[in-house]
Amino acid sequence: MRQQTAAGVQARLRDLQSITDAALSRLDDQAFLPVLLRRAQSILQADTAALLLLDTPSGQLTAAAAAGLEAEVYQGVRIPVGQGFAGRVAAWGKPVILDHVDHTTVLNPILVAEGIRSLLGVPLIADGEVIGVLHVGSRTPRVFTDDDASLLQLAADRAALAVQSLRAQEDRAAAAALQRSLLPTALPAVPGVQIAARYVPGSGILGGDWYDVFVLPSGELGVVIGDVAGSGLAAAVVMGRMRSALRAYALETTDPAEVLGRVDRKMQHFEPGALATVLYVVLDAARDRAHIASAGHLPPVAAVPGEAGSLVDVAGGLMIGVDPRARRQVTTVKIAHGAVLCLYTDGLVERRELPLDEGLARLCGAVVAKPPDEVCASVMGALVGGTPARDDVALLTLRRLPQSVPDA
């Protein structure tokens, strides 16, 4: 009996090593999950293994990977949390052993159709939250043990790490691609005005910064800069929807305050909980006046020839998403020949180790009445320099041409 026990311990140790060995760790995340499932299936002498991931907004588990039960993935199986076998594992956050499988104990008909007789499922947990379920099944009746559950939980813990890493990579790539697709590919050529812009992704997680420039049917110029609260793909998606809404409303009215009000109502109805700061400027057809409305955004910096840059005294306004009844004011400023107007997001001027006022003062010192490309270079050199900013930086500079310079 002692020899059998020792042999059993050695076998279990080999099983553990099979799941945690270095070779498995060297696989990339996409290749890791199928290999992990096959090893868990082999170690537990199971016929099937499947991984379902939690889609938090819908409260449903979706089949992501499988071994011996690929139909779950191919058919896009979705299981509500709390219902069915996998739903109970996710809701309870602990292993569940099922020794009788039929329509009364499982929600997924594929399990019954495949002749599964016994199931063992464990939760995937990351940062204290359930993010999915890993389960194995047998087509012959068997009793899964607590030791089996412990081993499968080890595999689930490894899977949770891989899933978190994979999701972070996918979200960052998708957010970056979305941001690139929504930023103007080329700034419009506008008579009487020069325009230049910079956008630099942060060294941390991407956010929802954006800028936009477009000519309105009236001949006026619409200029936007904004920053959606949050980070990653979710913020980038909200940013894209907000940008599209603002463009649509800008065609209906040239009043920048009214445009922001309509955007706010739209976002609060369809994107409850989303927050953003936005600055919308309408430059009149003569290019000598800028009508500015703010939704909680930092004020632009203006510079006229021969003078240092200074913050424009813009009427404040609530962020998008705070109060659907908010009414914003329009500030009108004169734009002299040769003057520069600089719009930016907070990633340019905010640093954890410095007060905001210092960042704004440095920005004002870097903004001069010169061609916009030179201004952008000066600003980025003074405020970003050789140290990457953690947050995204969006910078947009406009210059009304001096009288002696022909239209661009």
N, C-alpha and C positions, 0 to 999 in steps of 0.2 A: 504493500500500500504506500509506503514511504517513497519507493522508487517511482510509482505512478504519479504521486503528488509532485515530486521533483521534476519529473518529465513534463507534467502539466505546466509547472511554473516556467520551465525553460521554453516551452512552446508559446506560452503567453508573452514572454519577453521577446521572442522572435517576432511575434505578431505586432507588438508595440513598435519594435524597431522598423518593421516593414512600413509602418505608417509615418514614422518620424525620421527615416534615414535621410542622409544628406543628398542622395541622388534625387529623391522626391522634391526636396527643397530647391534644387537647382532648376526645376522645370518652371517655365513661365506660367502665369496664373491661368491662361486659357487652356494650356495642356495639363495643368495640375489637377483640376477637378475631375476629368474623366479617369485619370490614372488612380486618383484617390478612391473614387467610387469602385473601380474594379478591384482594388486591393481590399477594401472593406468587404466587398461581396465575397472575395475568396477567403479571407480570414474567418468570416462568420459562416462560411459554407452556405451562403444564401444564393437564391436564384436570381434575385433582382436587387438593384440599388437605385435610388433616385434622390435628387436634390431639388427642393422647391425653395424659391426665394420670396420674401415678403415684399409686396408692392404696398407701401404704407398708405398712400392716398386712397386706394381702393379697399384696403383691408383684406386683400386676397393673396394667396400663395400661388406662384406661377412656376411650372416645371421648367428647370434650367438645364439639367443634365441627368443622364440615366445610363445604367448598365443593365441590360436584360429587360428593360422596361421603356425602351426608346419611344414608344407610342405616346407616353405622357408628354414628351417634349414636342414631338411632331404634331400632335393635336392641340397644343397650347392649353393644357389642362390648367384650370384655375379653381382653387379651393378657398372658400371664405374662412377666415380665422374663426375658430370656435365650432366649425362644422366638419363632419367627417373625421377620419383618422388623423391626417396631417393637420387639419385645422385645430384638433384638440391638443396635439403636441405643441403647436405654436401658442395657443391660448394659455395652456398650463405652464409652459416653459420648462418641462421636465420630460424624461423618457416615458413612452407609452408602449406597452406590449399588448398585442392583440392576437388571441389564439383562435378567433373565429371570424372569417371574412365573408360577408354577404352585404346585400343592399341595406341591411339594418345597421351595420357597423362601419361601413365606408361610404363616402359620397362619390368617389371616382369609379365609374363603371368599368374602366379599363382594368382595375385590380381584380374585379370579379371575372371579367372576360378572360384574363390571363391565367386564371386558376390559382391565384394566390390564396394560401390557406392560413398563413401566420405572418404577422408583421411586427417589426420593431422600429420605432421612430424616436429620434432625439432632436432637440432644438439646436439651431445655430445661434450662438449668442456673441454679440460684439458690443463692447462698451456698455454692458449690462442690459442690452435690448435684444429681443429675439428678432433675427433678420431672415430666418428660414428654417427649413426642416430637412433632415437627412433620414431616410428610412430604407430598410432592407426587408425583403420578403422571401418566403419559402413556398414552393408549390406542393410540398408535402407537409402534413401536420407536424409541428415541432413546438417545443416550449423554449422561447428565448429567455435567457437568464439575466440576472443583474450584472454578472460579469460581462455578458455580451453587450449589455447596455453601456457599461463603462467604457468598453473598447470602442463602440460606435460613437460614443460621446467624444472620445479623443479624436477620432476622425472628423467629427463635426466641428470641433474647436479649430483643427487645422484648416478645414474648409472655410470657416468663418473669416479667418485671417486672409485667405486667398480672395474671397469674395469682396472683402472691404478694399483690398489693394486693387482688384480689378475694377471695381466701381469707381474708385478715385481716379484711376487712369482714364477710364471711359468718359467720366464726367468732365474731366479737365480737357480732354481732346475735343469732346463735343462742344463744350463752352467756348473753347478757342475758335473752333470752326464757325460756330454761330456768330460770335463777335466779328470775326473777319468778314463774314458774308453780309453783315448788316452795316458795317462802317462804309462810308462812301468810297467806291473804288477810285473815283477821281472827283476833285472838288470842281464845282461849276465855274466856268469862265464868265464873270459878271462885269459889264462895263462900269468903270469908275471905282472898282473895288479889287483889292488883292486879298487872297485868302491862303492861309497855310495851316496845317494841322499836324499833330503828333499823337500817336497812341502807343503806349508801351504797357504790355501785360505786367502785372505785379509778380514778384518772386514767390509770393504765397499762392493762395487759391484765387483763381480768376473771379472777378465780380461782374457787375452789370453796368459798367461805365460805357457811355456812347456819346457821339456827337453827330450832327447832321446839318447839312446846308442844302437849301433848295430854293429855286425861283418860283414865286407864286404867280398865278394867272394875271394878277394885277401889276406885275412887274416888280413888286416888292420882294425882298430877300428874307427868307426864313432861316434862322440860325438857332440851333438847339444844342444844349449840352446837358447831360443828366447822369444820374448815378442811382441804380436800384439797390436797396438795402439787401444784404445777404451776399452769398458767394456761390461759386460753382455753377453748374448747369441750370439750376432752378432760377437763379438771378438772371442769367443770360436769356432764358426763355421769356421771363417777365419783361426784360428790357426790349426784346424783339417785338413783343405784343404792344408795349407802350409806344415804341417808335412808330409802328404802323398806325396806331390809333391817332397819334399826334399829327402825322402826315395827312391822314384823312380829314381830321377836323380843321387843319390849316387851310384846306381847300374851301371850307364852308364859311370861314370868317377870318378877317385879318387882325382881329383883336386878340393879342397874345394872352390876355387874362381869361377871355372866354374860351380859348383853345385849351388852356390848362384846366379850366373848370370842367369842360366836357371830358377830357382825358381822365380826370379824377373820378368823375361819376362812372365812367366806363370801367375803370380799373377796380373800383370798390364793389361794383356789381359782379364782374366776372373774375376778379382776382382778389377776393377778400383777404386781408392780411398783408398784401404787398405794400411796400413803402418805397418811395423814391423822391429824390430831389431833382428838380428840373428847372432850367433857365431857358426861356424862350424869348428870342429877340426878333422883331420884325424891322428890317431896315427899309425905309421908304424908298420910293422909286427914284427920288433925287439923290439918295444916299447921304443926306445931310442930317437925318434924324433917326435915332434908334428908339423903338418902343419896346420896353423890357418888362416882362412879368416873371416873377420868381415863385417857385414852389419849394421854399426852404433851401434853395441852393446858395452857395457862396457867391458874393457879388463879383461882377467882372471888374477888370482893371482897365483903365483908359489912360492914354498918354497923348498929349498934343506936342507938336514940334517945339523944342526948346524947354520943355518942362518934364519933370519926373513923372512916372506913372503913379496913379492913385486909384483907390477903390471907388467905384461908382456908387453913389447913395441911392440904392434901389429899395423900393418899398418891399418889406418882408412879406412872406406868405407861408402858410402851412405846407408841409410835405404832401405829396400825392399819397392818398391812402389814410389820412388822419380823420378828416371830417368832410362828408359829401356836401355839406352846406357852406364850405369855405368859399369866400369871395376874395379874389386877388386884385391888387391894383396894378395899373400900368404906369411905369416911370418913363418919361420921354427925355432923352438927352440929345444935345446937338453934337454932331460929328463934323469937326472942322476938316478942311483939306489937309491931308497928311496925317490925320489922327489915327490912332490904333486902338482897337477894342479887343481885349484878351479874355476868353472864357476858358474855364478849367474845371477839373474835378478835384475832390479833396485829397486824392492820393499824391497830388503835386505838392501840397503845402503842409500836410499833416505828418508829423513824426512823433512817435511816442515819447521821445526824450526832449522834445521842444514844444513850447507853447504855440498855439495856432497863430497868434499875433506875429510871432517872429517869422513864421513861414510866409504869412501874407506880406510882411514888410520886405522880405527878400524878393518876393515876386514883384512887388511894385518897383523895387530898385532895378529889376532886370527888364522891365517892360519900357521900351522907348519907342518913339515915333520913327520907326524905320520899316523897311520891307518886312512882311510877315515871316518869311523864312529866316531872316536874321533874328527877329524877335523870338521865334520858337527855339532857335539854337541857343540864344542867350539865356532864355528861361530854363531850358533843360540843363544847360551847363551849370547855372547857378543853384538850381534846386534839386537836381538829380545827381549831376556830376558822375563820379565813378562808383557810386554806391547804389545798388538797385533798391528801388522803393518796394515795400512789401505789397502795397495796394496798386491797382491799375492807375495809370496816369493818362488822362485825356486832356489835350490842349488844342484850342482853336483860336486863331488870331486873324482879325480882319483889319484892313487899312484902307481908308478912303484916299484915293490917289491925290497927291499934291497937284495944284493947278497946272504946273509946268510939265507934268508927266502925262503922256498920252494914255488913253484907256488901254488896259490889258486885253 
